[in-house]
Amino acid sequence: PDDVPTELMREYYCQRADAGLIISEGTQISPSGKGYADTPGIYSAEQVAGWRRITDAVHQLGGKMAAQLWHVGRISNSSLLPAGAAPVSSTAQPAQAKTFTQAGFTPVSTPRPLGDDEIPALIEDYRRAARNARAAGFDGVEIHAANTYLLEQFLRDSINDRSGPYGGSIENRARLVCE
């Protein structure tokens, strides 16, 4: 409920605490970053507290843990997003993919291009998620920028059809990741 980490997750990560460094599953940085049903977030106080129970338990067993910060971009379905919004991306091109929703595997929704003026708020979502990860007791963060999710959607010239400061050249396509 509310994308709060669960007791089952605590047990799962504790079983792996002796591996050394554990990197969490993809953890959405905001409600608009959600792409799959029943995945955890790190943007609310309840989620931070849920993750804190996990990191404390992993630390007690001698392990270290990093949070994987995640925004899926166009790999989402509007049923998972606030007010049924369209997913955001570097493009309006729909992905040929499915995602898991409460109704089962469902085609992803057509995205809308993220406006240049919206990017500072997205960057702040990543910053907030990193601060929340620290408050939740994580030892570090990994910013997920691969596997067809939002940051890679900006990096890939086959997906990013923008012009302007976040499109075109590799320097511009990489700008969001660097920022």
C-alpha positions, 0 to 999 in steps of 0.5 A: 500500500502507498508503495511503502516497503514491506516486511517481506522485503526486509526479510528478502534483503536480510537473507542477502546481507552477507553478500557485502553491498546490496543494491535495492530494487528500482525505487521510484523517485516520485509518484510520476516515476512509477511504472509497475504495480507494487514497487516501492517509492522513496518520496514519502515519509512512510516509504523512508521509514519502511526503507529504514527498517530494512537498512537497519536490519541489513546493517545489523547483519553486517551488510551495506545497501545502496538505493537504486533511484528509478524513474521509468518514463514512458515504460508505464501505464496511466493507471499507475500514475497520479490522476491517470496522467500520461507517462513522461519521456524525451519523446511522444513515441510510444514504447512497444512494451507492456507493464504490470498493473493491478489488471495484469500485464498491460500495454504501456501508455503513449507518453508526452514529451517532458517540457524543458521547463519541467526538467528542473523539478525532475532533477529536484525529485532525484535530489530529494530521493537521494536525501531520503535515501540517506535518511532511510539509512542507505550507504549510497545511491545508484541512479538507474540510467539504463534498461529503456527507462527515463534517463536512457530515453534521453540518452538514446538517439533512437528515442530522443527526438527532441531539439534544444538543450536536451536533444540532438547532440550526445552532449545535449542528450546526456545533459539531464543525466549530468545535471 
